Amino acid sequence: MKTFNKTQKKSFIKEEKFILQLLIDADACPVIDLALSISRGYDIKSTLFCDTSHRIERENAITVMVPKGADSVDFKLVNAINKYDIVITQDYGLAAMCIAKGAFVVDQNGREMSSDNIDQLLAFRYESAKIRRAGGRTKGPKKRTAQNNLSFEKSFQQICEKAVSTKAKAEN
């Protein structure tokens, strides 16, 4: 696995010409290995973003570690996005920023987030937070199943194909 210092990472990211980037909000992401495996088949450069409380490294992926802090990973990831890139996150706020920059966004269960559904997802997040602030409880996520991985795999392959073809059409 390649290891880079801060200056080398910036140089590597800017100089290398890849078809697309896969940017993963890697803190608590259960599909890192599956996503990296699939993205290699599409010649997509992969970057993992995490804070210093999580050391996540994988072969064939760049790891960008940022200081621990509220939304520090999110802002670093958003600043690295180019139009047509693919982002994996379960954070609706981050997804909204990525969509605004022209990225394709998917969560760990394979649900694509887009301009068509992000407002509804953000409204749901807001209402849930309001309930919790008032002392109420909301349901957490269900236990991850093999079916979740299959759904993610199918959806992620479709998103990779869509991103590759969309970018190719835009460049021609």
C-alpha angles and dihedrals in degrees: 000000000000118000120200136188117226096270093046091050092054091047093047093049093049099041101043113086112213129164093241144344129239110207116192125197086217102186105108093351109148096191103057096116094043092049093048091050093051096042092054088063089060096045091245120158111234129212126182118207120201140146127247093267089067122050105197118171131163135177113261093021134094115230118212112195120193131188114275112265144116109300093344092130091046095055093045090051094047091051090055096052124111126188112282094020119136123238129192114202141134092208111103093198092055090044091055092053091048093049090051088057092052100259128143109240129198133171127225091269095054098258109146115222116209142154086277096064109015095091091056092047092050091049090052090050090050094049092047091051090049091054092049092048089054090055097261127131130235128197117264124219119293120249111281115256137193087253089061089057092048091050091049092048094051094044094044092052089052091049091049090052092047093048093048094048094043092051092045091052091048092051094051 
